[in-house]
């Protein structure tokens, strides 16, 4: 899933917390037609708008870029993939080994 699909999915989930699309647009200080385009997938949510949504709703930086599972759990697969890629290309063997150990510990608990 690309970043624009993840952001759209998160925007749709957030929109579900509001009584209307207009109420959500007002909270984000955006025009309802702009919000509607994003919700319908007519354009990708860029970095600036993603950060604006997070700031407006008091969400942590990067929240819009992360796949969220029901109940608030975060999908660990993208993080695991990024860590494995870092391990294979790290110029620091000690850091790569530490991250590999952490990844193994985390994998054992999930």
Secondary structure as UniProt FT lines:
FT   HELIX           3..15
FT   TURN            16..17
FT   HELIX           21..27
FT   TURN            28..29
FT   HELIX           32..39
FT   TURN            40..41
FT   HELIX           47..57
FT   TURN            61..62
FT   HELIX           63..65
FT   HELIX           70..72
FT   HELIX           77..89
FT   HELIX           93..109
//
